[in-house]
Amino acid sequence: MSESNPGARKKRRRIAPRLWTSGAVAAGILVLGVNGTLASWTQAVITNDKNNVASAEAVSLIETGGAGTGADGTICDTQDTTTNTATCTTVNKYGGTSGGGQDSVPLSPGESRTATVALANNGTGTGNLVLGAAACQHVVNDATGGDTTALHDVCTQITVSVACTGDVTVAPTTPVALSAFTGLTIGNLAATQSTACTFTVSLPSNTPAEYSNQLASQVLTWTLTAV
């Protein structure tokens, strides 16, 4: 059957390209619209914004003082060491033997001397302070620096007592011979607190001459343990 209206056929042909174009545009819009949401399909992201860790509290010791009757500015600090320990060869709590004036010459019978040191907790936690003492050593105090052991040990004659003040107060201990002195519990030191401890060493007036010309030495150790 033939088309009776040629004008209508031409009109449909003119409309068809427009429909195709409209369809292509719509498809493009659809694709763009879908692609705009594909990021949430191809990538998943979780952000943890509460990740933290804390270092524990620490105790640390600073010692100031030395030979003589008061602090001489010598400082020993454990805080900046990797082991939180330090050795102070310049802090002499027994007064020394020479080079420091009247308070560092050898003792004669009946004489005594004092030396004061300050201990401070420069850490962030509270600790219990204990003073420990190693065995007293004695040698002949000769000019050659020899280490010949004397027959009569002066460590059994020289006495030591300790008194602390400040945030921690310890009454003077009963004088104890250096050979018997093993240390002392001082007490708790909170962060930033300090105490000053005075050491008094004496040689009794009735000490026999057979104990003369000796050098007595003893290693003392301060230990601050967290509580």
Protein Blocks (a to p, Z undefined) as FASTA:
>chain_A
ZZfblklmmmmmmmmmmmmmmmmmmmmmmmmmmmmmmmmmmoccdddfbbcddddddddd
ddeddedjbdehiacdfklpckopacdfkbcfknpjnhnajmlcccdehiacdddddddd
fbfbdcdddddddddddddddfkopabdcfbdfklmmccddddehjbdcdddddddfklm
gbjcfbjcdehiacdddddddddfklcfklgoiacddddddddddZZ
